Amino acid sequence: MAAEYKHILVGVDGSRQARRALDKAIAVAVRNQAELIIVTVMSGGDYVGLGSDTQVGFGYVDQRVMDESRQKLEATVDKYRRRAQDAGVEQVVTAVFYGHAKVDLAKTLPEEYQADLIMLGATGVNVVERMLMGSTASYVVANAICDVLIVRTDIHNQAQSLKKIAE
């Protein structure tokens, strides 16, 4: 008998690659009658010194900008929840976390939600960011506490053109 995944965690960040991972995670969850856990992780480093009215110099975390970003991310994962439910996933959990995406997606969140599969887009950042900070997907593959599936193709397993990947 083939192994079935019952608790599928998908990490999303709003990128095209993450949406492809979400679509495939929905299909796997439906096929396995599994719980789908849709998460995004906010990192404080993304919000340092942002905002037009920041009064403090570099290093200041603008709480207003963080709150606005969290609201947008919560709306996004809620939209993804509805998409999964409309596709037939009966159990959907969504969450927006504040932390370190690499570690949280590889260890903390799979442990908390008892995930047996993590699904991620191949990359959600541009080439320069990958060179500077490394790929979240690469870290998760190397350090995860459960199986990991990196999504590189669309829902029909068709490779994306290089032009679309670069966008």
VENKA-V730883 format. One record per residue. PHI is phi in radians with two decimals (NA if undefined). D_CENTER is the distance of its C-alpha to the mean C-alpha in Angstrom with 2 decimals. Layout:
# VENKA-V730883
PHI	D_CENTER
PHI	D_CENTER
This chain:
# VENKA-V730883
NA	29.89
-1.26	26.38
-1.17	23.68
-2.02	21.53
-1.61	18.09
-1.97	18.25
-2.41	15.08
-1.82	11.92
-1.78	8.60
-2.10	5.56
-1.61	2.03
-2.20	2.26
-2.43	4.93
1.58	7.87
-1.36	8.86
-1.05	10.95
-1.11	9.38
-1.18	5.99
-1.15	8.69
-1.12	10.63
-1.10	8.32
-1.07	8.25
-1.03	11.98
-1.22	12.71
-1.11	11.10
-1.07	13.30
-1.08	16.19
-1.16	15.95
-1.11	15.80
-1.10	18.78
-1.05	20.65
-1.68	20.35
0.89	20.75
-1.84	17.83
-1.33	15.85
-1.95	12.30
-1.95	10.02
-1.81	7.17
-2.29	5.65
-2.36	4.89
-2.10	7.29
-1.52	10.26
-1.95	12.55
-1.02	16.24
-1.09	17.00
-1.30	15.33
-2.11	17.99
-1.33	21.11
1.20	24.11
-1.58	22.56
1.76	24.55
-1.27	27.92
-1.92	29.80
-1.12	28.57
-1.56	31.84
-1.82	30.94
-1.23	30.34
-0.90	27.54
1.82	25.69
-1.43	25.83
-1.62	22.68
-1.42	23.17
-1.08	22.33
-1.08	22.87
-1.13	20.29
-1.09	17.75
-1.10	18.80
-1.12	18.55
-1.12	15.03
-1.08	14.06
-1.07	16.00
-1.12	14.33
-1.14	10.78
-1.12	12.49
-1.14	14.17
-1.13	11.17
-1.18	9.60
-1.17	13.29
-1.08	13.84
-1.14	11.19
-1.05	13.05
-1.09	16.26
-1.05	15.32
-1.13	14.64
-1.12	17.85
-1.10	19.79
-1.45	18.99
1.95	20.44
-1.36	17.84
-1.43	19.97
-1.99	17.80
-2.25	14.54
-2.06	13.13
-2.21	10.80
-2.78	10.36
-2.01	9.81
-1.95	10.74
-1.89	12.75
3.01	12.89
-2.04	12.06
-0.94	8.50
-1.04	10.25
-1.20	12.53
-1.13	10.61
-1.28	8.06
-1.42	11.28
-2.25	13.80
-1.06	13.77
-1.24	11.33
-1.05	12.48
-1.19	15.92
-1.06	15.73
-1.75	14.63
0.93	16.66
-1.21	14.00
-1.93	15.78
-2.63	13.07
-1.93	9.56
-2.12	8.17
-2.42	6.21
-1.22	7.66
-0.99	10.64
-2.85	9.97
-2.09	8.69
-2.15	11.82
-1.41	15.46
-1.03	18.03
-1.10	19.64
-1.09	16.61
-1.06	15.84
-1.16	19.53
-1.34	19.67
-2.04	16.75
1.43	15.67
-1.41	12.57
-1.03	9.67
-1.02	9.70
-1.08	13.44
-1.11	13.41
-1.09	11.36
-0.99	13.78
-1.31	16.67
-2.19	16.06
-1.14	14.24
-1.64	16.49
-2.58	15.90
-1.10	15.47
-2.28	12.64
-2.14	12.39
-1.69	11.32
-1.60	11.56
-2.08	14.08
-2.11	15.99
-1.37	16.04
-1.08	16.75
-1.73	20.31
1.07	19.52
-1.69	20.85
-1.12	19.99
-1.45	19.08
-1.15	21.83
-1.04	21.64
-1.09	22.26
-1.18	19.21
-1.13	16.93
-1.22	18.57
-1.25	17.98
